Amino acid sequence: MNALQIRLKNCIQTILELEPEEISHDGRRHFAPEMRALEGYLAQVERMALHEDDVRRMESATDTFLAELRVVRKENVCPKRLLQ
């Protein structure tokens, strides 16, 4: 496996390995077809002929996706109440 394939594999694995709380139940249901597609791509990475620009685009998209999840998670965090 070459360096470009390793970088792409890392992007795909990062998304597939998200903690369950990172994506809501509804989100998981909505993204199920895309997650299955990513699993299929992951199995094929070693046979892919990749170019630097393509991998950079995937890395950028992965970074953007993770940043958006952080924002959503931050907005959905409920303040903890102190029980007396």
PyMOL Python script that loads the backbone (N, CA, C, O; Angstrom):
from pymol import cmd

cmd.read_pdbstr("""\
ATOM      1  N   MET A   1       0.862  -1.167   0.000  1.00  0.00           N
ATOM      2  CA  MET A   1       0.000   0.000   0.000  1.00  0.00           C
ATOM      3  C   MET A   1       0.908   1.229   0.000  1.00  0.00           C
ATOM      4  O   MET A   1       1.854   1.315   0.783  1.00  0.00           O
ATOM      5  N   ASN A   2       0.607   2.180  -0.889  1.00  0.00           N
ATOM      6  CA  ASN A   2       1.440   3.378  -0.963  1.00  0.00           C
ATOM      7  C   ASN A   2       0.918   4.467  -0.018  1.00  0.00           C
ATOM      8  O   ASN A   2      -0.129   4.307   0.610  1.00  0.00           O
ATOM      9  N   ALA A   3       1.648   5.557   0.072  1.00  0.00           N
ATOM     10  CA  ALA A   3       1.325   6.632   1.018  1.00  0.00           C
ATOM     11  C   ALA A   3      -0.048   7.255   0.748  1.00  0.00           C
ATOM     12  O   ALA A   3      -0.775   7.572   1.689  1.00  0.00           O
ATOM     13  N   LEU A   4      -0.408   7.431  -0.517  1.00  0.00           N
ATOM     14  CA  LEU A   4      -1.712   8.011  -0.843  1.00  0.00           C
ATOM     15  C   LEU A   4      -2.844   7.085  -0.402  1.00  0.00           C
ATOM     16  O   LEU A   4      -3.865   7.542   0.112  1.00  0.00           O
ATOM     17  N   GLN A   5      -2.657   5.799  -0.605  1.00  0.00           N
ATOM     18  CA  GLN A   5      -3.674   4.838  -0.185  1.00  0.00           C
ATOM     19  C   GLN A   5      -3.817   4.824   1.339  1.00  0.00           C
ATOM     20  O   GLN A   5      -4.928   4.725   1.861  1.00  0.00           O
ATOM     21  N   ILE A   6      -2.709   4.922   2.036  1.00  0.00           N
ATOM     22  CA  ILE A   6      -2.744   4.959   3.503  1.00  0.00           C
ATOM     23  C   ILE A   6      -3.487   6.200   3.981  1.00  0.00           C
ATOM     24  O   ILE A   6      -4.300   6.121   4.902  1.00  0.00           O
ATOM     25  N   ARG A   7      -3.215   7.339   3.366  1.00  0.00           N
ATOM     26  CA  ARG A   7      -3.896   8.584   3.760  1.00  0.00           C
ATOM     27  C   ARG A   7      -5.398   8.500   3.510  1.00  0.00           C
ATOM     28  O   ARG A   7      -6.191   8.930   4.347  1.00  0.00           O
ATOM     29  N   LEU A   8      -5.792   7.947   2.360  1.00  0.00           N
ATOM     30  CA  LEU A   8      -7.218   7.801   2.068  1.00  0.00           C
ATOM     31  C   LEU A   8      -7.866   6.820   3.044  1.00  0.00           C
ATOM     32  O   LEU A   8      -8.962   7.067   3.546  1.00  0.00           O
ATOM     33  N   LYS A   9      -7.190   5.721   3.304  1.00  0.00           N
ATOM     34  CA  LYS A   9      -7.713   4.728   4.246  1.00  0.00           C
ATOM     35  C   LYS A   9      -7.913   5.358   5.621  1.00  0.00           C
ATOM     36  O   LYS A   9      -8.901   5.068   6.297  1.00  0.00           O
ATOM     37  N   ASN A  10      -6.996   6.206   6.033  1.00  0.00           N
ATOM     38  CA  ASN A  10      -7.110   6.889   7.317  1.00  0.00           C
ATOM     39  C   ASN A  10      -8.357   7.781   7.358  1.00  0.00           C
ATOM     40  O   ASN A  10      -9.064   7.808   8.365  1.00  0.00           O
ATOM     41  N   CYS A  11      -8.625   8.504   6.276  1.00  0.00           N
ATOM     42  CA  CYS A  11      -9.826   9.356   6.212  1.00  0.00           C
ATOM     43  C   CYS A  11     -11.090   8.523   6.377  1.00  0.00           C
ATOM     44  O   CYS A  11     -11.975   8.860   7.164  1.00  0.00           O
ATOM     45  N   ILE A  12     -11.158   7.447   5.634  1.00  0.00           N
ATOM     46  CA  ILE A  12     -12.358   6.604   5.673  1.00  0.00           C
ATOM     47  C   ILE A  12     -12.527   5.977   7.050  1.00  0.00           C
ATOM     48  O   ILE A  12     -13.629   5.971   7.599  1.00  0.00           O
ATOM     49  N   GLN A  13     -11.438   5.448   7.612  1.00  0.00           N
ATOM     50  CA  GLN A  13     -11.518   4.829   8.933  1.00  0.00           C
ATOM     51  C   GLN A  13     -11.909   5.839  10.001  1.00  0.00           C
ATOM     52  O   GLN A  13     -12.652   5.507  10.925  1.00  0.00           O
ATOM     53  N   THR A  14     -11.422   7.055   9.885  1.00  0.00           N
ATOM     54  CA  THR A  14     -11.765   8.096  10.853  1.00  0.00           C
ATOM     55  C   THR A  14     -13.269   8.312  10.896  1.00  0.00           C
ATOM     56  O   THR A  14     -13.851   8.416  11.976  1.00  0.00           O
ATOM     57  N   ILE A  15     -13.892   8.379   9.749  1.00  0.00           N
ATOM     58  CA  ILE A  15     -15.344   8.591   9.695  1.00  0.00           C
ATOM     59  C   ILE A  15     -16.090   7.355  10.192  1.00  0.00           C
ATOM     60  O   ILE A  15     -17.057   7.479  10.943  1.00  0.00           O
ATOM     61  N   LEU A  16     -15.654   6.178   9.785  1.00  0.00           N
ATOM     62  CA  LEU A  16     -16.344   4.950  10.185  1.00  0.00           C
ATOM     63  C   LEU A  16     -16.219   4.666  11.677  1.00  0.00           C
ATOM     64  O   LEU A  16     -17.089   4.018  12.259  1.00  0.00           O
ATOM     65  N   GLU A  17     -15.151   5.143  12.296  1.00  0.00           N
ATOM     66  CA  GLU A  17     -14.911   4.844  13.705  1.00  0.00           C
ATOM     67  C   GLU A  17     -15.438   5.909  14.656  1.00  0.00           C
ATOM     68  O   GLU A  17     -15.103   5.899  15.841  1.00  0.00           O
ATOM     69  N   LEU A  18     -16.251   6.822  14.158  1.00  0.00           N
ATOM     70  CA  LEU A  18     -16.801   7.852  15.033  1.00  0.00           C
ATOM     71  C   LEU A  18     -17.526   7.213  16.202  1.00  0.00           C
ATOM     72  O   LEU A  18     -18.203   6.195  16.056  1.00  0.00           O
ATOM     73  N   GLU A  19     -17.372   7.825  17.354  1.00  0.00           N
ATOM     74  CA  GLU A  19     -18.072   7.343  18.534  1.00  0.00           C
ATOM     75  C   GLU A  19     -19.572   7.437  18.294  1.00  0.00           C
ATOM     76  O   GLU A  19     -20.032   8.369  17.635  1.00  0.00           O
ATOM     77  N   PRO A  20     -20.334   6.497  18.811  1.00  0.00           N
ATOM     78  CA  PRO A  20     -21.789   6.530  18.600  1.00  0.00           C
ATOM     79  C   PRO A  20     -22.435   7.841  19.024  1.00  0.00           C
ATOM     80  O   PRO A  20     -23.396   8.279  18.390  1.00  0.00           O
ATOM     81  N   GLU A  21     -21.938   8.478  20.076  1.00  0.00           N
ATOM     82  CA  GLU A  21     -22.547   9.732  20.518  1.00  0.00           C
ATOM     83  C   GLU A  21     -22.220  10.904  19.602  1.00  0.00           C
ATOM     84  O   GLU A  21     -22.839  11.962  19.713  1.00  0.00           O
ATOM     85  N   GLU A  22     -21.265  10.735  18.706  1.00  0.00           N
ATOM     86  CA  GLU A  22     -20.918  11.809  17.781  1.00  0.00           C
ATOM     87  C   GLU A  22     -22.014  12.036  16.739  1.00  0.00           C
ATOM     88  O   GLU A  22     -22.201  13.151  16.252  1.00  0.00           O
ATOM     89  N   ILE A  23     -22.724  10.978  16.410  1.00  0.00           N
ATOM     90  CA  ILE A  23     -23.812  11.088  15.437  1.00  0.00           C
ATOM     91  C   ILE A  23     -25.070  10.556  16.117  1.00  0.00           C
ATOM     92  O   ILE A  23     -25.075   9.450  16.656  1.00  0.00           O
ATOM     93  N   SER A  24     -26.110  11.337  16.086  1.00  0.00           N
ATOM     94  CA  SER A  24     -27.365  10.936  16.720  1.00  0.00           C
ATOM     95  C   SER A  24     -27.918   9.676  16.060  1.00  0.00           C
ATOM     96  O   SER A  24     -27.498   9.289  14.969  1.00  0.00           O
ATOM     97  N   HIS A  25     -28.863   9.052  16.744  1.00  0.00           N
ATOM     98  CA  HIS A  25     -29.505   7.855  16.191  1.00  0.00           C
ATOM     99  C   HIS A  25     -30.131   8.173  14.833  1.00  0.00           C
ATOM    100  O   HIS A  25     -29.987   7.408  13.880  1.00  0.00           O
ATOM    101  N   ASP A  26     -30.828   9.311  14.755  1.00  0.00           N
ATOM    102  CA  ASP A  26     -31.429   9.711  13.480  1.00  0.00           C
ATOM    103  C   ASP A  26     -30.354   9.930  12.421  1.00  0.00           C
ATOM    104  O   ASP A  26     -30.533   9.567  11.259  1.00  0.00           O
ATOM    105  N   GLY A  27     -29.238  10.525  12.832  1.00  0.00           N
ATOM    106  CA  GLY A  27     -28.140  10.760  11.898  1.00  0.00           C
ATOM    107  C   GLY A  27     -27.553   9.465  11.384  1.00  0.00           C
ATOM    108  O   GLY A  27     -27.229   9.349  10.202  1.00  0.00           O
ATOM    109  N   ARG A  28     -27.413   8.490  12.267  1.00  0.00           N
ATOM    110  CA  ARG A  28     -26.879   7.195  11.846  1.00  0.00           C
ATOM    111  C   ARG A  28     -27.813   6.535  10.836  1.00  0.00           C
ATOM    112  O   ARG A  28     -27.364   5.959   9.845  1.00  0.00           O
ATOM    113  N   ARG A  29     -29.100   6.625  11.096  1.00  0.00           N
ATOM    114  CA  ARG A  29     -30.070   6.041  10.167  1.00  0.00           C
ATOM    115  C   ARG A  29     -29.993   6.757   8.819  1.00  0.00           C
ATOM    116  O   ARG A  29     -30.044   6.127   7.763  1.00  0.00           O
ATOM    117  N   HIS A  30     -29.868   8.075   8.873  1.00  0.00           N
ATOM    118  CA  HIS A  30     -29.803   8.872   7.646  1.00  0.00           C
ATOM    119  C   HIS A  30     -28.534   8.567   6.852  1.00  0.00           C
ATOM    120  O   HIS A  30     -28.563   8.499   5.623  1.00  0.00           O
ATOM    121  N   PHE A  31     -27.419   8.384   7.566  1.00  0.00           N
ATOM    122  CA  PHE A  31     -26.129   8.168   6.908  1.00  0.00           C
ATOM    123  C   PHE A  31     -25.810   6.696   6.661  1.00  0.00           C
ATOM    124  O   PHE A  31     -24.731   6.391   6.152  1.00  0.00           O
ATOM    125  N   ALA A  32     -26.700   5.780   7.000  1.00  0.00           N
ATOM    126  CA  ALA A  32     -26.413   4.345   6.873  1.00  0.00           C
ATOM    127  C   ALA A  32     -25.958   3.955   5.466  1.00  0.00           C
ATOM    128  O   ALA A  32     -24.970   3.233   5.335  1.00  0.00           O
ATOM    129  N   PRO A  33     -26.640   4.403   4.409  1.00  0.00           N
ATOM    130  CA  PRO A  33     -26.166   4.016   3.067  1.00  0.00           C
ATOM    131  C   PRO A  33     -24.763   4.548   2.768  1.00  0.00           C
ATOM    132  O   PRO A  33     -23.951   3.862   2.147  1.00  0.00           O
ATOM    133  N   GLU A  34     -24.485   5.778   3.216  1.00  0.00           N
ATOM    134  CA  GLU A  34     -23.161   6.357   2.979  1.00  0.00           C
ATOM    135  C   GLU A  34     -22.090   5.610   3.768  1.00  0.00           C
ATOM    136  O   GLU A  34     -20.980   5.405   3.277  1.00  0.00           O
ATOM    137  N   MET A  35     -22.426   5.203   4.991  1.00  0.00           N
ATOM    138  CA  MET A  35     -21.458   4.462   5.802  1.00  0.00           C
ATOM    139  C   MET A  35     -21.160   3.108   5.157  1.00  0.00           C
ATOM    140  O   MET A  35     -20.008   2.674   5.127  1.00  0.00           O
ATOM    141  N   ARG A  36     -22.188   2.446   4.643  1.00  0.00           N
ATOM    142  CA  ARG A  36     -21.965   1.168   3.941  1.00  0.00           C
ATOM    143  C   ARG A  36     -21.107   1.384   2.694  1.00  0.00           C
ATOM    144  O   ARG A  36     -20.243   0.564   2.381  1.00  0.00           O
ATOM    145  N   ALA A  37     -21.344   2.478   1.989  1.00  0.00           N
ATOM    146  CA  ALA A  37     -20.531   2.782   0.805  1.00  0.00           C
ATOM    147  C   ALA A  37     -19.076   3.006   1.207  1.00  0.00           C
ATOM    148  O   ALA A  37     -18.162   2.533   0.532  1.00  0.00           O
ATOM    149  N   LEU A  38     -18.864   3.729   2.311  1.00  0.00           N
ATOM    150  CA  LEU A  38     -17.496   3.954   2.789  1.00  0.00           C
ATOM    151  C   LEU A  38     -16.822   2.635   3.157  1.00  0.00           C
ATOM    152  O   LEU A  38     -15.636   2.448   2.886  1.00  0.00           O
ATOM    153  N   GLU A  39     -17.569   1.725   3.769  1.00  0.00           N
ATOM    154  CA  GLU A  39     -17.005   0.410   4.101  1.00  0.00           C
ATOM    155  C   GLU A  39     -16.572  -0.317   2.827  1.00  0.00           C
ATOM    156  O   GLU A  39     -15.537  -0.983   2.805  1.00  0.00           O
ATOM    157  N   GLY A  40     -17.365  -0.185   1.780  1.00  0.00           N
ATOM    158  CA  GLY A  40     -17.004  -0.791   0.498  1.00  0.00           C
ATOM    159  C   GLY A  40     -15.753  -0.169  -0.096  1.00  0.00           C
ATOM    160  O   GLY A  40     -14.881  -0.871  -0.607  1.00  0.00           O
ATOM    161  N   TYR A  41     -15.670   1.161  -0.024  1.00  0.00           N
ATOM    162  CA  TYR A  41     -14.475   1.851  -0.529  1.00  0.00           C
ATOM    163  C   TYR A  41     -13.245   1.456   0.274  1.00  0.00           C
ATOM    164  O   TYR A  41     -12.162   1.282  -0.285  1.00  0.00           O
ATOM    165  N   LEU A  42     -13.412   1.314   1.586  1.00  0.00           N
ATOM    166  CA  LEU A  42     -12.288   0.942   2.441  1.00  0.00           C
ATOM    167  C   LEU A  42     -11.694  -0.392   1.993  1.00  0.00           C
ATOM    168  O   LEU A  42     -10.475  -0.567   1.985  1.00  0.00           O
ATOM    169  N   ALA A  43     -12.552  -1.316   1.626  1.00  0.00           N
ATOM    170  CA  ALA A  43     -12.090  -2.631   1.174  1.00  0.00           C
ATOM    171  C   ALA A  43     -11.362  -2.558  -0.169  1.00  0.00           C
ATOM    172  O   ALA A  43     -10.613  -3.470  -0.519  1.00  0.00           O
ATOM    173  N   GLN A  44     -11.578  -1.481  -0.919  1.00  0.00           N
ATOM    174  CA  GLN A  44     -10.995  -1.363  -2.255  1.00  0.00           C
ATOM    175  C   GLN A  44      -9.786  -0.429  -2.333  1.00  0.00           C
ATOM    176  O   GLN A  44      -9.157  -0.326  -3.386  1.00  0.00           O
ATOM    177  N   VAL A  45      -9.457   0.245  -1.248  1.00  0.00           N
ATOM    178  CA  VAL A  45      -8.406   1.270  -1.275  1.00  0.00           C
ATOM    179  C   VAL A  45      -7.102   0.740  -1.862  1.00  0.00           C
ATOM    180  O   VAL A  45      -6.444   1.434  -2.637  1.00  0.00           O
ATOM    181  N   GLU A  46      -6.729  -0.471  -1.503  1.00  0.00           N
ATOM    182  CA  GLU A  46      -5.445  -1.015  -1.958  1.00  0.00           C
ATOM    183  C   GLU A  46      -5.382  -1.194  -3.475  1.00  0.00           C
ATOM    184  O   GLU A  46      -4.293  -1.290  -4.041  1.00  0.00           O
ATOM    185  N   ARG A  47      -6.523  -1.241  -4.125  1.00  0.00           N
ATOM    186  CA  ARG A  47      -6.546  -1.421  -5.585  1.00  0.00           C
ATOM    187  C   ARG A  47      -6.763  -0.109  -6.328  1.00  0.00           C
ATOM    188  O   ARG A  47      -6.818  -0.096  -7.558  1.00  0.00           O
ATOM    189  N   MET A  48      -6.888   0.994  -5.596  1.00  0.00           N
ATOM    190  CA  MET A  48      -7.184   2.285  -6.216  1.00  0.00           C
ATOM    191  C   MET A  48      -5.916   2.988  -6.682  1.00  0.00           C
ATOM    192  O   MET A  48      -4.902   2.997  -5.985  1.00  0.00           O
ATOM    193  N   ALA A  49      -5.990   3.574  -7.865  1.00  0.00           N
ATOM    194  CA  ALA A  49      -4.928   4.447  -8.360  1.00  0.00           C
ATOM    195  C   ALA A  49      -5.324   5.861  -7.951  1.00  0.00           C
ATOM    196  O   ALA A  49      -6.324   6.396  -8.431  1.00  0.00           O
ATOM    197  N   LEU A  50      -4.546   6.455  -7.073  1.00  0.00           N
ATOM    198  CA  LEU A  50      -4.905   7.750  -6.494  1.00  0.00           C
ATOM    199  C   LEU A  50      -3.934   8.839  -6.923  1.00  0.00           C
ATOM    200  O   LEU A  50      -2.789   8.574  -7.289  1.00  0.00           O
ATOM    201  N   HIS A  51      -4.422  10.064  -6.867  1.00  0.00           N
ATOM    202  CA  HIS A  51      -3.607  11.240  -7.145  1.00  0.00           C
ATOM    203  C   HIS A  51      -3.598  12.121  -5.903  1.00  0.00           C
ATOM    204  O   HIS A  51      -4.562  12.144  -5.138  1.00  0.00           O
ATOM    205  N   GLU A  52      -2.516  12.835  -5.715  1.00  0.00           N
ATOM    206  CA  GLU A  52      -2.346  13.703  -4.547  1.00  0.00           C
ATOM    207  C   GLU A  52      -3.530  14.655  -4.363  1.00  0.00           C
ATOM    208  O   GLU A  52      -4.036  14.807  -3.251  1.00  0.00           O
ATOM    209  N   ASP A  53      -3.967  15.286  -5.433  1.00  0.00           N
ATOM    210  CA  ASP A  53      -5.082  16.246  -5.333  1.00  0.00           C
ATOM    211  C   ASP A  53      -6.358  15.587  -4.819  1.00  0.00           C
ATOM    212  O   ASP A  53      -7.090  16.176  -4.024  1.00  0.00           O
ATOM    213  N   ASP A  54      -6.619  14.371  -5.272  1.00  0.00           N
ATOM    214  CA  ASP A  54      -7.815  13.656  -4.825  1.00  0.00           C
ATOM    215  C   ASP A  54      -7.748  13.361  -3.328  1.00  0.00           C
ATOM    216  O   ASP A  54      -8.728  13.539  -2.604  1.00  0.00           O
ATOM    217  N   VAL A  55      -6.596  12.914  -2.881  1.00  0.00           N
ATOM    218  CA  VAL A  55      -6.440  12.583  -1.463  1.00  0.00           C
ATOM    219  C   VAL A  55      -6.516  13.852  -0.615  1.00  0.00           C
ATOM    220  O   VAL A  55      -7.130  13.847   0.452  1.00  0.00           O
ATOM    221  N   ARG A  56      -5.905  14.920  -1.073  1.00  0.00           N
ATOM    222  CA  ARG A  56      -6.007  16.189  -0.329  1.00  0.00           C
ATOM    223  C   ARG A  56      -7.455  16.641  -0.209  1.00  0.00           C
ATOM    224  O   ARG A  56      -7.869  17.139   0.837  1.00  0.00           O
ATOM    225  N   ARG A  57      -8.215  16.470  -1.269  1.00  0.00           N
ATOM    226  CA  ARG A  57      -9.636  16.843  -1.247  1.00  0.00           C
ATOM    227  C   ARG A  57     -10.395  15.992  -0.222  1.00  0.00           C
ATOM    228  O   ARG A  57     -11.244  16.507   0.504  1.00  0.00           O
ATOM    229  N   MET A  58     -10.094  14.710  -0.164  1.00  0.00           N
ATOM    230  CA  MET A  58     -10.737  13.822   0.815  1.00  0.00           C
ATOM    231  C   MET A  58     -10.326  14.190   2.239  1.00  0.00           C
ATOM    232  O   MET A  58     -11.152  14.165   3.152  1.00  0.00           O
ATOM    233  N   GLU A  59      -9.055  14.531   2.427  1.00  0.00           N
ATOM    234  CA  GLU A  59      -8.602  14.943   3.760  1.00  0.00           C
ATOM    235  C   GLU A  59      -9.296  16.228   4.191  1.00  0.00           C
ATOM    236  O   GLU A  59      -9.697  16.365   5.346  1.00  0.00           O
ATOM    237  N   SER A  60      -9.434  17.156   3.272  1.00  0.00           N
ATOM    238  CA  SER A  60     -10.119  18.412   3.566  1.00  0.00           C
ATOM    239  C   SER A  60     -11.592  18.165   3.892  1.00  0.00           C
ATOM    240  O   SER A  60     -12.129  18.744   4.836  1.00  0.00           O
ATOM    241  N   ALA A  61     -12.236  17.311   3.115  1.00  0.00           N
ATOM    242  CA  ALA A  61     -13.648  16.991   3.362  1.00  0.00           C
ATOM    243  C   ALA A  61     -13.820  16.299   4.713  1.00  0.00           C
ATOM    244  O   ALA A  61     -14.789  16.561   5.425  1.00  0.00           O
ATOM    245  N   THR A  62     -12.889  15.424   5.065  1.00  0.00           N
ATOM    246  CA  THR A  62     -12.948  14.747   6.361  1.00  0.00           C
ATOM    247  C   THR A  62     -12.784  15.753   7.488  1.00  0.00           C
ATOM    248  O   THR A  62     -13.523  15.707   8.471  1.00  0.00           O
ATOM    249  N   ASP A  63     -11.824  16.662   7.356  1.00  0.00           N
ATOM    250  CA  ASP A  63     -11.626  17.708   8.368  1.00  0.00           C
ATOM    251  C   ASP A  63     -12.873  18.568   8.529  1.00  0.00           C
ATOM    252  O   ASP A  63     -13.272  18.882   9.651  1.00  0.00           O
ATOM    253  N   THR A  64     -13.484  18.948   7.420  1.00  0.00           N
ATOM    254  CA  THR A  64     -14.695  19.771   7.463  1.00  0.00           C
ATOM    255  C   THR A  64     -15.833  19.015   8.137  1.00  0.00           C
ATOM    256  O   THR A  64     -16.544  19.579   8.969  1.00  0.00           O
ATOM    257  N   PHE A  65     -16.010  17.757   7.788  1.00  0.00           N
ATOM    258  CA  PHE A  65     -17.062  16.932   8.382  1.00  0.00           C
ATOM    259  C   PHE A  65     -16.875  16.821   9.894  1.00  0.00           C
ATOM    260  O   PHE A  65     -17.834  16.971  10.651  1.00  0.00           O
ATOM    261  N   LEU A  66     -15.653  16.562  10.331  1.00  0.00           N
ATOM    262  CA  LEU A  66     -15.388  16.442  11.766  1.00  0.00           C
ATOM    263  C   LEU A  66     -15.604  17.769  12.485  1.00  0.00           C
ATOM    264  O   LEU A  66     -16.114  17.788  13.605  1.00  0.00           O
ATOM    265  N   ALA A  67     -15.223  18.874  11.857  1.00  0.00           N
ATOM    266  CA  ALA A  67     -15.441  20.195  12.452  1.00  0.00           C
ATOM    267  C   ALA A  67     -16.933  20.477  12.599  1.00  0.00           C
ATOM    268  O   ALA A  67     -17.364  21.020  13.616  1.00  0.00           O
ATOM    269  N   GLU A  68     -17.715  20.117  11.599  1.00  0.00           N
ATOM    270  CA  GLU A  68     -19.163  20.322  11.673  1.00  0.00           C
ATOM    271  C   GLU A  68     -19.782  19.469  12.770  1.00  0.00           C
ATOM    272  O   GLU A  68     -20.701  19.918  13.455  1.00  0.00           O
ATOM    273  N   LEU A  69     -19.293  18.251  12.945  1.00  0.00           N
ATOM    274  CA  LEU A  69     -19.797  17.401  14.028  1.00  0.00           C
ATOM    275  C   LEU A  69     -19.477  18.005  15.387  1.00  0.00           C
ATOM    276  O   LEU A  69     -20.293  17.943  16.307  1.00  0.00           O
ATOM    277  N   ARG A  70     -18.279  18.596  15.515  1.00  0.00           N
ATOM    278  CA  ARG A  70     -17.914  19.233  16.791  1.00  0.00           C
ATOM    279  C   ARG A  70     -18.854  20.387  17.098  1.00  0.00           C
ATOM    280  O   ARG A  70     -19.272  20.555  18.243  1.00  0.00           O
ATOM    281  N   VAL A  71     -19.193  21.183  16.090  1.00  0.00           N
ATOM    282  CA  VAL A  71     -20.107  22.318  16.285  1.00  0.00           C
ATOM    283  C   VAL A  71     -21.481  21.811  16.703  1.00  0.00           C
ATOM    284  O   VAL A  71     -22.070  22.325  17.654  1.00  0.00           O
ATOM    285  N   VAL A  72     -21.991  20.815  16.005  1.00  0.00           N
ATOM    286  CA  VAL A  72     -23.308  20.264  16.332  1.00  0.00           C
ATOM    287  C   VAL A  72     -23.301  19.685  17.737  1.00  0.00           C
ATOM    288  O   VAL A  72     -24.237  19.895  18.508  1.00  0.00           O
ATOM    289  N   ARG A  73     -22.252  18.965  18.063  1.00  0.00           N
ATOM    290  CA  ARG A  73     -22.155  18.356  19.397  1.00  0.00           C
ATOM    291  C   ARG A  73     -22.115  19.435  20.465  1.00  0.00           C
ATOM    292  O   ARG A  73     -22.763  19.311  21.504  1.00  0.00           O
ATOM    293  N   LYS A  74     -21.361  20.484  20.214  1.00  0.00           N
ATOM    294  CA  LYS A  74     -21.243  21.580  21.174  1.00  0.00           C
ATOM    295  C   LYS A  74     -22.597  22.253  21.390  1.00  0.00           C
ATOM    296  O   LYS A  74     -22.941  22.612  22.516  1.00  0.00           O
ATOM    297  N   GLU A  75     -23.361  22.422  20.319  1.00  0.00           N
ATOM    298  CA  GLU A  75     -24.678  23.058  20.414  1.00  0.00           C
ATOM    299  C   GLU A  75     -25.692  22.163  21.110  1.00  0.00           C
ATOM    300  O   GLU A  75     -26.643  22.663  21.711  1.00  0.00           O
ATOM    301  N   ASN A  76     -25.507  20.857  21.041  1.00  0.00           N
ATOM    302  CA  ASN A  76     -26.469  19.923  21.623  1.00  0.00           C
ATOM    303  C   ASN A  76     -26.132  19.505  23.046  1.00  0.00           C
ATOM    304  O   ASN A  76     -26.887  18.755  23.664  1.00  0.00           O
ATOM    305  N   VAL A  77     -25.023  19.974  23.567  1.00  0.00           N
ATOM    306  CA  VAL A  77     -24.641  19.609  24.926  1.00  0.00           C
ATOM    307  C   VAL A  77     -25.566  20.324  25.896  1.00  0.00           C
ATOM    308  O   VAL A  77     -25.682  21.550  25.885  1.00  0.00           O
ATOM    309  N   CYS A  78     -26.208  19.545  26.719  1.00  0.00           N
ATOM    310  CA  CYS A  78     -27.110  20.119  27.719  1.00  0.00           C
ATOM    311  C   CYS A  78     -26.304  20.435  28.972  1.00  0.00           C
ATOM    312  O   CYS A  78     -25.488  19.622  29.406  1.00  0.00           O
ATOM    313  N   PRO A  79     -26.526  21.606  29.553  1.00  0.00           N
ATOM    314  CA  PRO A  79     -25.821  21.898  30.793  1.00  0.00           C
ATOM    315  C   PRO A  79     -26.281  20.940  31.880  1.00  0.00           C
ATOM    316  O   PRO A  79     -27.468  20.638  32.001  1.00  0.00           O
ATOM    317  N   LYS A  80     -25.342  20.476  32.651  1.00  0.00           N
ATOM    318  CA  LYS A  80     -25.686  19.548  33.725  1.00  0.00           C
ATOM    319  C   LYS A  80     -26.279  20.325  34.888  1.00  0.00           C
ATOM    320  O   LYS A  80     -25.810  21.404  35.251  1.00  0.00           O
ATOM    321  N   ARG A  81     -27.311  19.749  35.452  1.00  0.00           N
ATOM    322  CA  ARG A  81     -27.957  20.400  36.588  1.00  0.00           C
ATOM    323  C   ARG A  81     -27.464  19.761  37.872  1.00  0.00           C
ATOM    324  O   ARG A  81     -27.252  18.551  37.956  1.00  0.00           O
ATOM    325  N   LEU A  82     -27.296  20.588  38.837  1.00  0.00           N
ATOM    326  CA  LEU A  82     -26.885  20.124  40.153  1.00  0.00           C
ATOM    327  C   LEU A  82     -28.138  19.787  40.941  1.00  0.00           C
ATOM    328  O   LEU A  82     -28.986  20.646  41.183  1.00  0.00           O
ATOM    329  N   LEU A  83     -28.243  18.540  41.332  1.00  0.00           N
ATOM    330  CA  LEU A  83     -29.397  18.123  42.131  1.00  0.00           C
ATOM    331  C   LEU A  83     -29.117  18.428  43.593  1.00  0.00           C
ATOM    332  O   LEU A  83     -28.024  18.174  44.100  1.00  0.00           O
ATOM    333  N   GLN A  84     -30.115  18.971  44.253  1.00  0.00           N
ATOM    334  CA  GLN A  84     -29.929  19.313  45.675  1.00  0.00           C
ATOM    335  C   GLN A  84     -30.803  18.471  46.547  1.00  0.00           C
ATOM    336  O   GLN A  84     -30.781  18.618  47.769  1.00  0.00           O
TER     337      GLN A  84
END
""", "prot")
cmd.dss("prot")
cmd.show_as("cartoon", "prot")
cmd.util.cbc("prot")
cmd.orient("prot")
